[in-house]
Amino acid sequence: MPDAEPDPPLLTNAELATIFHAIGDMLEVKGDLVFKTVAYHRAADAVAHEPVDLARAYREGNPPRIAGVGQAISDKLAELSRTGRLAFYDRLAAEVPEGLLGLLQVPGVGPRTTRILHESLGIASLDELRAAAQAGRLRTVKGLSEKTEASILAGIASLETRSGRMLLGTAETIMGRLIAGLSDVPGVTRLEPAGSFRRRCETIGDLDLLAETTDAGALVGSFTGLPGVERILGAGEHKAAILLSGGPQVDLMIMPPGEAGTYLIHFTGSKDHNIRLRGMARERGWSLSEKGYLRLAEDAQPVAGDSASSTGASSTGLTELRTFATEEEAYAFLGLPFIEPELREDRGEIEAAQAGTLPRLIRLMDLRGDLHSHSDWSDGVHSIEQMAEAARARGHAYQVLTDHTRSLAIAHGLAPDRVRVQRAVIAELNARFEREEAAGQAPPATPGEGFRLLHGCELEIRSDATLDYDDDLLAQYDVVVASLHVGRSQTREQLTRRVLAAIHSPHVDVIAHPAGRKVQGRDDLELDWEIVFAEAARTGTALEMNGSDHRLDLTDQRARRAVAAGCLIALDSDAHRIEEFRHLEWAVGQARRAWVEPGVVLNTRSRAELLAWVAGKATRLAAGG
């Protein structure tokens, strides 16, 4: 009897993730539905940082439940784990030249452009794209221009110097798994994210994790032994560093119990913020580090009534160390109020703290609803009812359904007849919600309001500066958000004119993701922002801060300028599936970085106030703002 063939080698989580990212890329090039490509990329991120050895778990018949991974992708994971191969991947690889995938990494080169370049010029690699652009061949393709060539060459240059930073969602997933994997280690009493992730920067490099523990050795041992560790970069008594499979680097710092205040400040603030604080400490005769405030004077005496700990004199003349349990106490030692983590960039926050003018930053709980979401009627994943129920469960008073309009065919935009059918579906749902609320069967919502699904649309601003629906149809919507997806290569004047056409419409209430950017993937639209801000403020048209972590648009600094110009802000999820309602947290995080207060955020208003504001736009326009 012949020997049984040995099982194929087990694939690592990083190898599994690489395959699923490649599937997402190939589906993009083939022009498949957006939600499918996103699903594979998100599954790849989840797989890369899953603490369990997935191939072994699948092969042994006890795979874990992975957040965001549905049955279809789970079946593919099982096939890869058992056989080391995936028929679906092999089929796609035979259809899509390998070099085309590299083109998708160039800012401004999307799946459609990649297909056109391949079909028209036979371009199948990054080197071929660069050579064609340098030779002026791209402009011979319909729809491409000399400006496109210059943009692509600039994109290739930026790609070659890109730092490999993560999006916020990826960083959060990794951080959550790290904390879950370490929270039960004996002696651990506290685990806190720090660094750029805690400041909610739009991209994240290395991850910083702070820990309070009574057994540093046990924690460091567990940290360096976590599943998915590719390499241990260091393991000492007070800190350790690892490189996870597929990245990133994670730095662990140990905080003595009860002394977290200056550790959190030091490892959260930007370099410039921390330099300012150290300068203030020196002016008072102290040296500031993560370990606390150290006095250099030989005759130092404890401050009366101070609850902080102090140490005795040392032979070096370092006589006193002040440590604090909280950041509030550590800031107060410098005469400052607590400065929120998102503000710690040295962009005026220290001066504002000294003057007592720090903003009262927006919080997630301040939002009464969300003005931008999609269903499976256009390019979303879940049904209208599923999206509505998920929004309702969050305790909001309203959710605006904003499926795409007819011109955006790639997103299955709705023709006017489908709009009327959709309106009837929403009316039926709202009638049910009202009955359930009357019977006391509804989940908790904003007091006195209950929940209603509002009918909206994401209205396409066409290349000729006209809007996708006529005024009669637009007037029937509860809320209209408008956006610009096509014709991005137009001049600054043309693009600005298109955005202003939407702002000046009596039916457009919000400009969605105004810059049209993709973080690390697509540059901002070239708009005359000062004019856009002025007209948005004059007409009362809100500008969106989109919470999708690959958009985060408006950026924090641009949003701060918009608010200074008198603009209203909308903080939206742009959810295409129920899990993406959490994007509101990223929208709020960016708004906090922009010093945004609740009063300038449109969706902190009640449902009645929101609808009254919408109804008032025509009056504002007639009155000249």
Long-range contacts (C-beta under 8 A, 24 or more apart in sequence): 7-59, 8-83, 8-84, 8-85, 9-84, 10-53, 10-55, 10-56, 10-59, 10-81, 11-55, 11-80, 11-81, 11-84, 12-53, 12-55, 12-245, 13-47, 13-48, 13-49, 13-50, 13-53, 13-54, 13-55, 13-227, 13-228, 13-245, 13-246, 14-48, 14-228, 14-230, 14-245, 14-246, 16-44, 16-47, 16-48, 16-54, 16-55, 16-77, 16-80, 16-81, 17-44, 17-45, 17-47, 17-48, 17-246, 18-44, 18-246, 19-44, 19-80, 19-86, 19-89, 20-44, 20-47, 20-73, 20-76, 22-89, 22-93, 22-101, 23-88, 23-89, 23-92, 25-101, 25-104, 26-92, 26-93, 26-95, 26-96, 26-101, 27-92, 28-104, 28-110, 28-111, 28-114, 29-96, 29-100, 29-101, 29-104, 29-111, 29-114, 29-115, 30-92, 30-95, 30-96, 30-111, 31-111, 31-112, 31-115, 31-410, 33-379, 34-379, 34-410, 34-411, 34-576, 35-379, 35-380, 35-381, 35-576, 35-577, 38-576, 39-68, 39-70, 39-73, 39-381, 40-73, 42-68, 43-68, 43-69, 43-73, 45-169, 45-170, 45-173, 46-173, 47-77, 48-228, 48-244, 48-245, 48-246, 49-170, 49-173, 49-174, 49-177, 49-228, 49-244, 49-246, 50-177, 50-227, 50-228, 51-177, 51-180, 51-181, 51-226, 51-227, 51-228, 52-227, 53-227, 54-81, 55-80, 55-81, 56-81, 57-81, 58-82, 67-579, 68-579, 97-124, 99-124, 99-125, 99-126, 99-128, 100-124, 100-125, 102-126, 103-129, 105-159, 106-152, 106-155, 106-156, 106-159, 107-154, 107-155, 107-158, 107-159, 107-518, 107-520, 107-521, 107-522, 107-523, 108-148, 108-151, 108-152, 108-155, 108-522, 108-523, 109-152, 109-155, 110-522, 113-144, 116-141, 116-143, 116-144, 117-141, 126-156, 129-156, 130-156, 145-489, 147-489, 148-489, 151-489, 151-523, 155-523, 162-520, 163-205, 164-205, 164-247, 165-203, 165-204, 165-205, 165-520, 166-203, 166-204, 166-205, 166-247, 166-248, 167-203, 167-204, 167-519, 167-520, 167-549, 167-550, 168-197, 168-200, 168-202, 168-203, 168-204, 168-549, 168-552, 168-586, 168-589, 169-549, 169-586, 170-204, 170-549, 171-197, 171-204, 171-207, 171-248, 172-197, 174-207, 174-244, 174-248, 174-250, 175-207, 175-209, 178-207, 178-209, 178-226, 178-250, 179-209, 181-222, 181-226, 181-227, 182-211, 182-219, 182-222, 182-223, 182-226, 185-213, 185-215, 185-218, 185-219, 185-222, 186-215, 186-218, 187-213, 187-214, 187-215, 187-216, 187-218, 187-219, 188-212, 188-213, 188-215, 188-219, 189-213, 189-214, 189-257, 190-255, 190-260, 192-260, 192-264, 194-253, 194-264, 194-267, 194-268, 195-267, 195-268, 198-268, 198-341, 199-268, 199-269, 199-270, 199-341, 199-342, 199-344, 199-345, 199-593, 200-341, 200-342, 200-586, 200-589, 200-590, 200-592, 200-593, 201-593, 202-519, 202-552, 202-555, 202-556, 202-590, 203-519, 203-520, 204-248, 205-248, 206-248, 206-249, 206-250, 206-251, 207-248, 207-249, 207-250, 207-251, 208-250, 208-251, 208-253, 208-267, 209-250, 209-251, 209-252, 209-253, 210-252, 210-253, 210-255, 210-260, 210-263, 210-264, 210-267, 211-252, 211-253, 211-254, 211-255, 212-254, 212-255, 212-256, 212-257, 212-258, 212-260, 213-254, 213-257, 214-257, 216-254, 219-252, 219-254, 220-252, 220-254, 223-252, 253-290, 256-323, 258-309, 258-323, 258-325, 259-291, 259-292, 259-309, 259-323, 259-324, 259-325, 260-324, 260-325, 260-326, 260-327, 261-292, 261-323, 261-324, 261-325, 261-326, 261-327, 261-328, 261-329, 261-330, 262-288, 262-289, 262-290, 262-291, 262-292, 262-293, 262-323, 262-324, 262-330, 263-290, 263-291, 264-327, 264-330, 265-290, 265-327, 265-330, 265-331, 266-290, 268-341, 268-344, 269-344, 270-344, 270-345, 270-346, 272-345, 272-346, 273-344, 273-345, 273-346, 273-349, 273-350, 275-346, 276-346, 276-350, 277-334, 277-350, 280-334, 280-336, 280-350, 281-334, 284-334, 286-322, 291-321, 291-323, 292-321, 292-322, 292-323, 292-324, 293-321, 293-322, 293-330, 293-333, 294-318, 294-320, 294-321, 294-322, 295-319, 295-320, 295-321, 295-322, 308-333, 340-592, 342-589, 342-592, 342-593, 343-592, 343-593, 343-595, 345-593, 359-595, 359-596, 359-597, 360-597, 360-598, 361-591, 361-592, 361-595, 361-596, 361-597, 362-571, 362-588, 362-591, 362-592, 362-596, 362-597, 362-598, 362-601, 362-604, 363-588, 363-598, 364-584, 364-585, 364-588, 366-598, 366-601, 366-604, 367-396, 367-571, 367-584, 367-588, 367-601, 367-603, 367-604, 368-396, 368-397, 368-398, 368-446, 368-449, 368-603, 368-604, 368-605, 368-606, 368-607, 368-610, 369-396, 369-397, 369-398, 369-399, 369-400, 369-454, 369-603, 369-607, 369-610, 370-396, 370-398, 370-399, 370-400, 370-572, 370-573, 370-575, 370-581, 370-584, 370-603, 371-400, 371-402, 371-456, 371-479, 371-481, 371-509, 371-510, 371-542, 371-544, 371-570, 371-572, 371-602, 371-603, 372-400, 372-402, 372-456, 372-458, 372-481, 372-510, 372-512, 372-544, 372-546, 372-570, 372-572, 372-573, 372-574, 372-575, 373-399, 373-400, 373-401, 373-402, 373-572, 373-573, 373-574, 373-575, 373-576, 373-581, 374-401, 374-402, 374-403, 374-404, 374-458, 374-574, 374-575, 374-576, 375-401, 375-403, 377-403, 377-412, 377-414, 377-418, 377-422, 378-403, 378-404, 378-408, 378-411, 378-412, 378-413, 378-414, 379-404, 379-410, 379-411, 379-412, 379-576, 380-575, 380-576, 380-577, 381-576, 381-577, 382-577, 382-578, 384-422, 384-425, 384-426, 384-429, 384-453, 385-429, 386-578, 387-575, 387-578, 388-429, 388-433, 388-453, 390-578, 390-581, 391-451, 391-453, 391-581, 392-433, 392-442, 392-443, 392-445, 392-451, 393-443, 394-581, 395-443, 395-444, 395-445, 395-446, 396-445, 396-446, 396-451, 397-445, 397-446, 397-449, 397-450, 397-451, 397-452, 397-606, 397-607, 398-449, 398-451, 398-452, 398-453, 398-454, 398-607, 398-610, 399-451, 399-453, 399-454, 400-453, 400-454, 400-455, 400-456, 400-478, 400-479, 400-481, 401-426, 401-453, 401-454, 401-455, 401-456, 402-456, 402-457, 402-458, 402-479, 402-481, 402-512, 403-457, 403-458, 404-457, 404-458, 404-460, 405-457, 405-458, 405-459, 405-460, 405-468, 405-469, 406-460, 406-468, 406-469, 407-460, 407-462, 407-468, 407-486, 408-460, 408-468, 408-485, 408-486, 413-460, 413-468, 414-457, 416-469, 416-473, 419-457, 419-469, 419-473, 422-455, 423-455, 423-476, 426-453, 426-454, 426-455, 429-453, 446-606, 446-607, 449-606, 449-607, 449-608, 452-607, 454-478, 454-479, 454-607, 454-611, 455-479, 456-480, 456-481, 457-481, 458-482, 458-483, 458-512, 459-483, 459-502, 459-508, 460-484, 460-485, 460-486, 461-498, 461-499, 461-501, 461-502, 462-486, 462-487, 462-498, 463-487, 463-490, 463-498, 465-494, 465-497, 465-498, 465-501, 466-501, 467-501, 467-502, 467-505, 467-508, 471-505, 471-506, 471-507, 474-505, 474-507, 474-508, 475-507, 477-507, 478-611, 478-614, 479-509, 479-510, 479-610, 479-614, 480-507, 480-508, 480-509, 480-510, 481-508, 481-509, 481-510, 481-511, 481-512, 481-544, 481-570, 481-572, 482-508, 482-510, 482-511, 482-512, 483-511, 483-512, 483-513, 483-516, 484-516, 484-525, 485-516, 488-516, 488-525, 491-526, 492-526, 492-527, 492-528, 493-528, 495-525, 495-526, 495-527, 496-527, 496-528, 496-531, 496-532, 499-527, 499-532, 500-531, 500-532, 500-535, 502-541, 503-532, 503-535, 503-536, 503-539, 503-541, 504-535, 504-539, 504-621, 506-617, 506-618, 506-621, 507-617, 508-541, 509-541, 509-542, 509-613, 509-614, 509-617, 510-541, 510-542, 510-543, 510-544, 510-570, 510-572, 510-602, 511-536, 511-541, 511-542, 511-543, 511-544, 512-544, 512-546, 512-572, 512-574, 513-544, 513-546, 513-551, 513-553, 513-574, 514-543, 514-544, 514-553, 514-554, 515-553, 515-554, 515-555, 515-558, 516-553, 517-551, 517-553, 517-555, 518-550, 518-551, 519-549, 519-550, 519-551, 519-552, 521-550, 524-553, 529-558, 529-561, 530-565, 533-561, 533-562, 533-565, 533-566, 533-567, 534-565, 536-562, 536-565, 536-567, 536-568, 537-565, 537-566, 537-567, 537-568, 537-625, 538-624, 538-625, 539-617, 539-620, 539-621, 539-625, 540-568, 540-613, 540-616, 540-617, 540-620, 540-625, 541-568, 541-617, 542-567, 542-568, 542-569, 542-570, 542-602, 543-567, 543-568, 543-569, 543-570, 544-569, 544-570, 544-571, 544-572, 545-569, 545-570, 545-571, 545-572, 545-587, 545-590, 545-591, 545-594, 545-596, 546-572, 546-574, 546-583, 546-587, 547-571, 547-572, 547-573, 547-574, 547-583, 547-584, 547-585, 547-586, 547-587, 547-588, 547-590, 548-573, 548-574, 548-580, 548-583, 548-586, 549-583, 549-586, 552-586, 552-587, 552-590, 554-590, 554-594, 555-590, 556-590, 556-591, 556-593, 556-594, 557-594, 559-590, 559-591, 559-594, 559-596, 560-594, 560-595, 560-596, 563-594, 563-595, 563-596, 563-600, 567-600, 568-600, 568-601, 568-602, 569-596, 569-600, 569-601, 569-602, 570-601, 570-602, 570-603, 571-601, 571-603, 572-603
